[in-house]
């Protein structure tokens, strides 16, 4: 019988005190953050192109190396 009053006393006051003030305080100032993140994909495209170029060069180099070894 002593465990009954202990249950509604702990979870009840803890619930409306933590998630309520934390919700409107965090997501509101976080909304203007996605705007500066939009121009980020542009420099990422050239990086991808650079990587493709590097792979293509690596392939050419490998073929050349193989041909040279074959010639020897």
N, C-alpha and C positions, 0 to 999 in steps of 0.2 A: 504493500500500500504506500510505502514511502517512495517507490520508484515512479508512481503516477504523477505527482506534482513536479518531479524533476524533468519529465519529458517536455511538457508544454512551456516550461520556463526557459529552457536553453534555445531550442530551435526557433521559437516564435520571435523573440526580440532580436535575434541575430539575422533573421531573414530580411525584414523590411529596413534594417539599418545599413546593411552592406550593399545589396544590389540596387537599391533605389537611388542613393546619391551617386553611386559609381556609374550608373548608366547615362544620365544626361550630361555628365561632366566629361566623359571620355570620348564618346562618338561624335559629339558636337564639334570640338576643335580639331578632330581628326578628319573631318570631311574636306577641308581645303587642301589636304595633303596630296590627293591624287593629281591635282593640276600640275605641279612641277614634275611629276613622275611621267607625264605624257611625252615630253620631248626626249626622254631617255632612249626609246627604241630606235631613234634615227642613227646615233653613233654605233648602235649594235649591228646595223645592217652592213656597214662597211667592214666591221670586224668579221662578219660571216663571209663576206666576199674575199677578204684577205685570207681567211682560213682555206677557202676553196682554191684560191690561187696557190697557196702553200702546198696543198695536197697535190694539185696538178703538177707543180714543180717537182715534188717528191717522187711522183710517179715517173716523170720524165727522167729524173736522175737515176732511179732504180733501173729503168729500162736501159739507159746508157751504160750503167755500171755492168749490167748483165751482158750487154753486147760486147763491151770491152773485154770482159773476162772470157767470153766465147771466142773472140778474135785471137786472144792469146793462146 
